[in-house]
């Protein structure tokens, strides 16, 4: 199995990369347009870090990258929402990022969207540590176990398309 992590800021490049990719497709989110296009495409398997690179939070809600419309699209197209533990380690504003992740966990639970939690980069963490972190984000122990055991991404070849 080969995994493709697609990192781009251009919607047209994203569509072309999704069409070229094989097997499991992981799209790194962040921008509203990128998140929307990734969740509309049925070939995508995981939208990774929709809360990444967002602007400041609004007065009455967090700018977390997900809303009810995007969660309904993810549930309809069977796309999982991924949380990258490496983002927490590298972040300067961990509290803001974790608050956005917590909001996204609540959205995913409400709309029955599958959640993935893993280290998609340079750091390696034990599954037990990741499950405890998932519970810190507000997941139940059962949800945390499912999120950590989604697929063994760290043990497979990761191909990065930029």
C-alpha positions in Angstrom: 0.0 0.0 0.0 1.2 3.5 -0.8 0.0 6.7 0.8 0.0 10.0 -0.9 -0.1 13.2 1.3 -1.0 16.0 -1.0 0.1 19.5 0.1 -0.9 22.3 -2.1 -2.6 25.7 -1.9 -4.0 25.7 -5.5 -7.4 24.0 -6.1 -6.6 23.0 -9.7 -3.3 21.4 -8.6 -5.2 19.5 -5.9 -7.7 18.1 -8.3 -4.9 17.0 -10.7 -2.9 15.4 -7.8 -6.0 13.5 -6.6 -6.6 12.1 -10.1 -3.0 11.0 -10.4 -2.7 9.5 -6.9 -3.1 5.8 -6.3 -4.4 3.8 -3.3 -4.9 5.9 -0.1 -5.1 9.7 -0.6 -4.5 12.1 2.3 -5.1 15.8 1.6 -3.5 18.3 4.0 -6.2 21.0 4.6 -6.1 24.5 6.0 -7.6 26.8 3.4 -11.5 26.8 3.2 -11.4 26.1 -0.6 -8.9 23.2 -0.2 -11.0 21.7 2.6 -14.2 21.9 0.5 -12.7 20.5 -2.7 -11.1 17.6 -0.8 -14.3 16.7 0.9 -16.3 16.9 -2.3 -14.0 14.4 -4.0 -14.9 10.7 -3.3 -11.4 9.5 -4.1 -9.9 11.3 -1.0 -9.6 9.0 2.1 -8.5 11.5 4.8 -8.6 15.3 5.2 -5.6 16.0 7.4 -5.4 19.0 9.7 -8.4 21.1 8.5 -7.5 23.5 11.4 -4.0 24.2 10.2 -2.9 27.7 9.2 -6.2 29.3 10.1 -6.7 33.0 10.9 -7.7 34.3 14.3 -10.8 32.9 16.0 -14.1 34.8 15.7 -16.0 36.3 18.6 -18.5 33.5 19.0 -16.8 30.5 17.5 -13.4 29.0 16.7 -12.0 29.2 13.2 -11.4 25.4 13.1 -11.7 24.7 9.3 -14.8 22.5 9.7 -18.5 23.3 9.9 -21.8 21.4 9.6 -21.8 21.5 5.8 -18.3 20.1 5.5 -18.9 17.4 8.0 -22.1 16.3 6.2 -20.0 16.1 3.0 -17.3 14.1 4.8 -19.9 11.7 6.1 -21.6 11.3 2.8 -18.4 10.7 0.9 -16.9 8.5 3.7 -13.9 10.7 4.2 -12.1 10.6 7.6 -10.9 13.8 9.3 -7.2 13.4 10.4 -5.5 15.1 13.3 -1.7 15.3 13.1 0.1 15.1 16.5 3.2 16.6 14.9 1.3 19.9 14.5 0.8 20.0 18.3 4.5 19.4 18.9 5.6 22.1 16.4 3.0 24.7 17.3 3.7 27.9 19.2 0.0 28.3 20.2 -0.8 24.8 21.4 -3.8 25.9 23.4 -5.5 27.5 20.3 -4.7 24.6 18.1 -6.0 22.1 20.7 -9.2 24.1 21.1 -9.8 24.0 17.4 -9.2 20.2 17.3 -11.6 19.8 20.2 -14.3 21.6 18.2 -13.6 19.5 15.2 -13.9 16.3 17.3 -17.4 17.5 18.5 -18.4 18.2 14.8 -17.1 14.7 13.8 -19.0 13.0 16.6 -22.2 14.9 15.8 -22.2 14.1 12.1 -20.7 10.6 12.5 -17.4 11.3 10.6 -14.5 8.9 11.1 -11.5 10.4 12.9 -7.8 9.5 12.4 -5.1 10.5 14.9 -1.5 9.8 14.1 2.0 11.3 13.6 2.1 12.0 9.9 5.7 13.3 9.9 9.0 13.2 11.7 7.9 12.3 15.3 7.0 8.8 16.3 4.6 8.2 19.2 3.3 5.1 20.8 -0.4 4.3 20.1 -1.2 4.4 23.8 0.2 7.9 24.1 -1.9 9.0 21.0 -5.0 7.4 22.5 -4.5 9.3 25.7 -4.1 12.5 23.7 -7.3 11.7 21.8 -9.1 11.4 25.1 -7.7 14.9 26.0 -9.3 16.2 22.8 -12.7 14.9 24.0 -13.0 11.5 22.5 -14.3 8.5 24.4 -11.9 5.6 25.0 -13.6 3.7 22.2 -13.4 6.6 19.7 -9.7 7.1 20.7 -8.9 3.5 20.0 -10.6 3.6 16.6 -8.9 6.9 15.7 -5.4 5.6 16.6 -5.9 2.2 14.8 -7.5 3.5 11.6 -4.6 2.4 9.3 -1.0 1.8 10.0 0.3 4.9 8.2 3.6 5.2 10.0 4.6 1.6 9.1 4.0 2.1 5.4 5.7 4.1 2.7 4.6 7.7 2.7 4.9 9.5 -0.6 4.7 13.3 -0.4 3.3 15.1 -3.5 4.0 18.9 -3.5 
